[in-house]
Amino acid sequence: MSIEQEISQTEEQGIPVLDVRGEICPYPMMQTNKELDEKNLTALEVLTDHPPALGTIPHEAMKRGYGCEIEEVRSGEWKISLFK
């Protein structure tokens, strides 16, 4: 399944997807924090291709009470699943 098909399937399930591929820190973490702080989300999937975001996004999300799973969806791209 392509990443675009996976995004579509996730959005159909009602889980918002934040695509920050192509962005470098601190933008991916700041954008994720904004989504989590401004919306009452029970889940959010973040797509990134910036390896440092794999440490900053989960850390900040966990401080907000979210669990986290990281999956490499293809070489150099990850999906960070945040959930309550």
Sine and cosine of phi, psi and omega as CSV:
sin_phi,cos_phi,sin_psi,cos_psi,sin_omega,cos_omega
0.00,0.00,0.72,-0.69,0.01,-1.00
-0.97,0.26,0.31,-0.95,0.02,-1.00
-0.89,0.46,-0.57,0.82,0.02,-1.00
-0.92,0.40,-0.64,0.77,0.05,-1.00
-0.92,0.40,-0.63,0.77,0.01,-1.00
-0.91,0.42,-0.64,0.76,0.05,-1.00
-0.88,0.48,-0.73,0.68,0.00,-1.00
-0.86,0.50,-0.70,0.71,0.00,-1.00
-0.90,0.43,-0.66,0.75,0.01,-1.00
-0.90,0.44,-0.71,0.71,0.00,-1.00
-0.91,0.41,-0.57,0.82,0.06,-1.00
-0.90,0.44,-0.48,0.88,0.04,-1.00
-0.99,0.16,-0.01,1.00,0.04,-1.00
1.00,0.07,0.21,0.98,0.02,-1.00
-0.99,-0.15,0.87,-0.49,0.00,-1.00
-0.92,0.39,0.52,-0.85,0.02,-1.00
-0.86,-0.50,0.79,-0.61,0.07,-1.00
-0.95,-0.32,0.91,-0.42,-0.05,-1.00
-0.98,-0.20,0.96,-0.27,0.01,-1.00
-0.92,-0.40,0.40,0.92,0.07,-1.00
-0.88,0.47,0.64,-0.77,-0.02,-1.00
1.00,0.01,-0.14,0.99,0.01,-1.00
-0.98,-0.20,0.52,-0.86,0.03,-1.00
-0.91,-0.41,0.32,-0.95,-0.01,-1.00
-0.87,0.50,0.60,-0.80,0.20,0.98
-1.00,-0.07,0.08,1.00,-0.12,-0.99
-0.83,0.56,-0.74,0.67,-0.02,-1.00
-0.84,0.54,-0.68,0.74,0.01,-1.00
-0.93,0.38,-0.69,0.73,-0.02,-1.00
-0.90,0.43,-0.66,0.75,0.01,-1.00
-0.92,0.39,-0.64,0.77,0.05,-1.00
-0.89,0.45,-0.73,0.69,0.02,-1.00
-0.85,0.52,-0.66,0.75,0.01,-1.00
-0.87,0.49,-0.72,0.69,0.02,-1.00
-0.87,0.50,-0.72,0.69,-0.05,-1.00
-0.93,0.37,-0.60,0.80,-0.05,-1.00
-0.98,0.20,-0.55,0.84,-0.11,-0.99
-1.00,-0.04,-0.33,0.95,-0.03,-1.00
-0.86,-0.51,0.54,-0.84,0.01,-1.00
-1.00,0.04,0.97,0.23,-0.09,-1.00
-1.00,-0.10,0.63,-0.77,0.15,-0.99
-0.99,-0.13,-0.24,0.97,0.03,-1.00
-0.40,-0.92,0.49,-0.87,0.07,-1.00
-0.44,-0.90,0.69,-0.72,0.10,-1.00
-0.93,-0.36,0.78,-0.63,-0.04,-1.00
-0.91,-0.42,0.78,-0.63,0.06,-1.00
-0.97,-0.24,0.77,-0.64,-0.01,-1.00
-0.59,-0.81,0.44,-0.90,0.13,-0.99
-0.83,-0.56,0.30,0.95,-0.04,-1.00
-0.94,-0.35,0.98,-0.21,-0.10,-1.00
-0.78,0.63,-0.63,0.78,0.02,-1.00
-0.87,0.50,-0.42,0.91,0.02,-1.00
-0.91,0.41,-0.36,0.93,0.02,-1.00
-0.92,0.38,-0.33,0.94,0.07,-1.00
-0.99,-0.14,-0.61,0.79,-0.09,-1.00
-0.98,0.19,-0.67,0.74,-0.05,-1.00
-0.91,0.42,-0.78,0.63,0.02,-1.00
-0.86,0.51,-0.65,0.76,-0.01,-1.00
-0.87,0.50,-0.75,0.66,0.00,-1.00
-0.92,0.39,-0.62,0.79,0.01,-1.00
-0.91,0.41,-0.66,0.76,0.01,-1.00
-0.90,0.44,-0.55,0.83,0.07,-1.00
-0.90,0.44,-0.37,0.93,0.01,-1.00
-0.99,-0.12,0.11,0.99,0.08,-1.00
1.00,-0.02,0.24,0.97,0.01,-1.00
-1.00,-0.09,0.56,-0.83,0.21,-0.98
-1.00,0.06,0.20,-0.98,-0.12,-0.99
-0.52,-0.86,0.65,-0.76,0.16,-0.99
-0.72,-0.69,0.65,-0.76,0.01,-1.00
-0.88,-0.48,0.75,-0.67,0.01,-1.00
-0.75,-0.66,0.76,-0.65,0.11,-0.99
-0.99,0.16,0.91,-0.41,-0.08,-1.00
-1.00,0.05,-0.44,0.90,0.20,-0.98
-0.28,-0.96,0.17,-0.99,-0.10,-0.99
-0.80,0.59,0.89,-0.46,0.04,-1.00
0.99,0.14,0.14,0.99,0.05,-1.00
-0.74,-0.67,0.69,-0.72,-0.05,-1.00
-0.79,-0.62,0.44,-0.90,0.15,-0.99
-0.91,-0.41,0.84,-0.54,0.06,-1.00
-0.97,-0.25,0.92,-0.39,0.00,-1.00
-0.99,-0.10,0.86,-0.51,0.03,-1.00
-0.93,-0.36,0.68,-0.74,-0.08,-1.00
-0.45,-0.89,0.43,-0.90,0.10,-0.99
-0.94,-0.35,0.00,0.00,0.00,0.00
